[in-house]
Amino acid sequence: MTTTFKGLALTAVLCIGGAAQAQERLTMGATHSASSFYAYQVGITNYLNSAVEGVNINVRELGGAEVSTEALLREEVDMGISVTSSDFAAMNGIEPFRGEADNLRTLYYFAPLPLNFVVAADAGIDSIDALEGQAFNPGGRGTSTERQVEQIMESIDVTPDWLRAEGGDALDAFQNGRVSGFVKGGNHPDGYIQQAATARDIIFLSLDEAQRNAAIEAYPFFSAAKSTPSEFYGETEGEVNSLQTAIGINTTSDLDEEIAYQIAKAVFSEEGREAAAEVYAPARTIDAAQLTIDAAVAPLHSGVVRYLEEAGYTVPADLKTQD
């Protein structure tokens, strides 16, 4: 009898051990912790860890979409923060990426990402052209925002005096008056911009139509964007015209098809939308599934394609691939 119970106990331990070993441990590359998108990534991974059986995702702070995507392609993370511009660069082998990333896959996008050109109200700057020669931060060092702003300014022939700094250091530089302004990607209200406005009154600058068209012609991953930031902060009146990309999570063809399917199913569900909105308020009004189809530059992961088609979405042929 004793032997039988010992045998049963050993069997139970082996079963438990087998279940633990079956759990897939994954790492998500994240933006810098000062960003509201870092809070989103932490919140959504907590949700996915409870909603998707058999996975355990942890977040690793890396500092932006380009840095995260480089780590992804080096197989240091399994998925990571993604912006359409950095996906475009990776797919086409454009600096800082080396060679075309044929295995890059889109997992999903969760928000359009307008670029907000913010300056101090007392800086005497009333247009994008007036940024010429001004001390200005193009976004956190190494982030896709930094590169996007450089691309836009090159396309319209405006050259500020760039301050290169991490997100937190750039915020300090603005609050202390060492720079006239900065660019922050994101929807309103944005916590980073709100922090900036506690130290100095701010206004938002618009790109005129010719500037927007020039940037879109040079870099087709951009699209036109409009916002009314006066609803939340600053002294800017009326609409502000800018450019936008989209932000989300990318992966590679190495991610298991069933895991990608279950992640898509969870993220695109009503429960997923509410979980996202708890840490990123604009998510409540965004159809992330349709945004993913509309914004994707890299092909969708096959598991994501399977879910979207089952849910009744039409996936363009150029976003499908055989993994």
VENDA-V939565 format. One record per backbone hydrogen bond with DSSP energy under -0.5 kcal/mol. NH is the residue of the N-H (numbers start at 0). CO is the residue of the C=O. E is the energy in kcal/mol with one decimal. If there is no record, write none. Layout:
nh:NH co:CO e:E
nh:NH co:CO e:E
This chain:
nh:4 co:0 e:-2.2
nh:5 co:1 e:-2.4
nh:6 co:2 e:-2.3
nh:7 co:3 e:-2.5
nh:8 co:4 e:-2.8
nh:9 co:5 e:-2.5
nh:10 co:6 e:-2.3
nh:11 co:7 e:-2.4
nh:12 co:8 e:-2.3
nh:13 co:9 e:-2.4
nh:14 co:10 e:-2.3
nh:15 co:11 e:-2.7
nh:16 co:12 e:-3.0
nh:17 co:13 e:-2.5
nh:18 co:14 e:-2.2
nh:19 co:15 e:-2.3
nh:20 co:16 e:-2.3
nh:21 co:17 e:-1.5
nh:22 co:18 e:-0.7
nh:22 co:19 e:-0.8
nh:23 co:53 e:-3.6
nh:24 co:22 e:-0.6
nh:25 co:23 e:-0.6
nh:25 co:55 e:-2.6
nh:27 co:57 e:-3.1
nh:28 co:26 e:-0.6
nh:28 co:78 e:-3.0
nh:29 co:59 e:-2.8
nh:34 co:31 e:-2.0
nh:37 co:34 e:-1.0
nh:38 co:34 e:-1.0
nh:39 co:35 e:-1.7
nh:40 co:36 e:-2.3
nh:41 co:37 e:-2.4
nh:42 co:38 e:-2.6
nh:43 co:39 e:-3.2
nh:44 co:40 e:-2.0
nh:45 co:41 e:-1.9
nh:46 co:42 e:-1.9
nh:47 co:43 e:-2.8
nh:48 co:44 e:-2.5
nh:49 co:45 e:-0.9
nh:49 co:46 e:-0.8
nh:50 co:46 e:-2.2
nh:51 co:47 e:-2.7
nh:52 co:50 e:-0.7
nh:54 co:51 e:-1.2
nh:55 co:23 e:-2.7
nh:57 co:25 e:-2.5
nh:59 co:27 e:-2.8
nh:60 co:58 e:-0.5
nh:61 co:29 e:-2.8
nh:62 co:29 e:-1.8
nh:63 co:29 e:-0.7
nh:66 co:141 e:-0.7
nh:67 co:63 e:-2.6
nh:68 co:64 e:-2.8
nh:69 co:65 e:-2.4
nh:70 co:66 e:-2.1
nh:71 co:67 e:-2.4
nh:72 co:68 e:-2.5
nh:73 co:69 e:-1.2
nh:74 co:71 e:-1.6
nh:75 co:70 e:-2.9
nh:76 co:70 e:-0.7
nh:77 co:26 e:-2.2
nh:78 co:26 e:-1.4
nh:79 co:249 e:-2.0
nh:80 co:28 e:-1.8
nh:81 co:247 e:-2.8
nh:83 co:245 e:-1.7
nh:86 co:82 e:-2.4
nh:87 co:83 e:-2.3
nh:88 co:84 e:-2.1
nh:89 co:85 e:-2.5
nh:90 co:86 e:-2.7
nh:91 co:87 e:-1.6
nh:92 co:88 e:-0.6
nh:92 co:89 e:-0.7
nh:93 co:88 e:-2.7
nh:96 co:93 e:-2.3
nh:98 co:96 e:-0.6
nh:100 co:89 e:-2.4
nh:101 co:99 e:-1.7
nh:103 co:100 e:-1.5
nh:104 co:250 e:-2.9
nh:105 co:298 e:-3.0
nh:106 co:248 e:-1.8
nh:107 co:248 e:-2.0
nh:108 co:287 e:-0.5
nh:109 co:246 e:-2.3
nh:110 co:246 e:-1.6
nh:112 co:244 e:-2.8
nh:114 co:242 e:-2.8
nh:115 co:113 e:-0.6
nh:115 co:183 e:-1.9
nh:116 co:114 e:-0.6
nh:116 co:204 e:-0.5
nh:117 co:115 e:-0.8
nh:117 co:181 e:-2.8
nh:118 co:202 e:-2.4
nh:119 co:179 e:-2.7
nh:120 co:200 e:-2.9
nh:122 co:119 e:-1.8
nh:123 co:120 e:-0.5
nh:125 co:123 e:-0.6
nh:127 co:205 e:-0.7
nh:130 co:127 e:-1.8
nh:131 co:128 e:-1.6
nh:132 co:158 e:-2.2
nh:133 co:130 e:-2.3
nh:135 co:160 e:-2.1
nh:136 co:180 e:-2.2
nh:137 co:135 e:-0.5
nh:140 co:164 e:-2.0
nh:142 co:139 e:-2.2
nh:146 co:142 e:-1.4
nh:147 co:143 e:-2.8
nh:148 co:144 e:-2.6
nh:149 co:145 e:-2.0
nh:150 co:146 e:-2.4
nh:151 co:147 e:-2.6
nh:152 co:148 e:-2.7
nh:153 co:149 e:-2.3
nh:154 co:150 e:-2.0
nh:155 co:151 e:-1.3
nh:156 co:152 e:-0.6
nh:156 co:153 e:-0.6
nh:157 co:152 e:-2.2
nh:159 co:157 e:-0.5
nh:160 co:133 e:-2.8
nh:161 co:159 e:-1.1
nh:162 co:135 e:-2.4
nh:163 co:161 e:-0.6
nh:164 co:162 e:-0.6
nh:169 co:165 e:-2.8
nh:170 co:166 e:-1.9
nh:171 co:167 e:-2.0
nh:172 co:168 e:-2.3
nh:173 co:169 e:-2.0
nh:174 co:170 e:-2.7
nh:175 co:171 e:-2.2
nh:176 co:173 e:-1.4
nh:177 co:172 e:-2.5
nh:178 co:172 e:-1.0
nh:179 co:134 e:-3.0
nh:180 co:134 e:-0.7
nh:181 co:117 e:-2.4
nh:182 co:136 e:-1.2
nh:183 co:115 e:-1.9
nh:185 co:113 e:-2.5
nh:193 co:189 e:-2.4
nh:194 co:190 e:-2.1
nh:195 co:191 e:-2.0
nh:196 co:192 e:-2.2
nh:197 co:193 e:-0.7
nh:197 co:194 e:-0.9
nh:198 co:194 e:-0.5
nh:198 co:195 e:-1.3
nh:199 co:195 e:-1.5
nh:202 co:118 e:-2.5
nh:204 co:116 e:-2.5
nh:206 co:240 e:-2.7
nh:207 co:205 e:-0.5
nh:211 co:207 e:-2.6
nh:212 co:208 e:-2.7
nh:213 co:209 e:-2.1
nh:214 co:210 e:-2.1
nh:215 co:211 e:-2.4
nh:216 co:212 e:-2.4
nh:217 co:213 e:-1.8
nh:218 co:214 e:-2.6
nh:221 co:218 e:-1.9
nh:222 co:243 e:-1.5
nh:224 co:241 e:-2.2
nh:226 co:239 e:-1.7
nh:230 co:227 e:-1.7
nh:231 co:228 e:-2.3
nh:232 co:228 e:-2.3
nh:234 co:201 e:-2.0
nh:239 co:226 e:-2.9
nh:241 co:224 e:-2.9
nh:243 co:222 e:-2.6
nh:244 co:112 e:-1.7
nh:246 co:110 e:-2.8
nh:247 co:81 e:-3.1
nh:248 co:107 e:-3.3
nh:249 co:79 e:-2.7
nh:250 co:104 e:-2.9
nh:251 co:77 e:-0.5
nh:252 co:102 e:-1.6
nh:254 co:251 e:-1.6
nh:259 co:255 e:-2.4
nh:260 co:256 e:-2.1
nh:261 co:257 e:-2.5
nh:262 co:258 e:-2.5
nh:263 co:259 e:-2.4
nh:264 co:260 e:-2.6
nh:265 co:261 e:-2.1
nh:266 co:262 e:-3.0
nh:267 co:263 e:-2.6
nh:268 co:265 e:-0.7
nh:272 co:268 e:-2.2
nh:273 co:269 e:-2.2
nh:274 co:270 e:-2.3
nh:275 co:271 e:-2.3
nh:276 co:272 e:-2.4
nh:277 co:273 e:-1.4
nh:278 co:274 e:-0.6
nh:278 co:275 e:-1.2
nh:279 co:275 e:-1.8
nh:282 co:279 e:-2.2
nh:283 co:280 e:-1.8
nh:284 co:281 e:-1.6
nh:285 co:282 e:-1.1
nh:287 co:285 e:-1.3
nh:290 co:286 e:-2.5
nh:291 co:287 e:-2.3
nh:292 co:288 e:-1.6
nh:293 co:289 e:-2.7
nh:294 co:290 e:-2.9
nh:295 co:291 e:-1.7
nh:299 co:318 e:-2.3
nh:300 co:105 e:-2.4
nh:303 co:300 e:-0.8
nh:304 co:300 e:-2.3
nh:305 co:301 e:-2.2
nh:306 co:302 e:-1.8
nh:307 co:303 e:-2.7
nh:308 co:304 e:-2.5
nh:309 co:305 e:-1.9
nh:310 co:306 e:-2.0
nh:311 co:308 e:-1.1
nh:312 co:307 e:-2.6
nh:314 co:312 e:-0.6
nh:315 co:313 e:-0.6
nh:318 co:315 e:-1.8
nh:319 co:316 e:-1.6
nh:322 co:320 e:-0.9
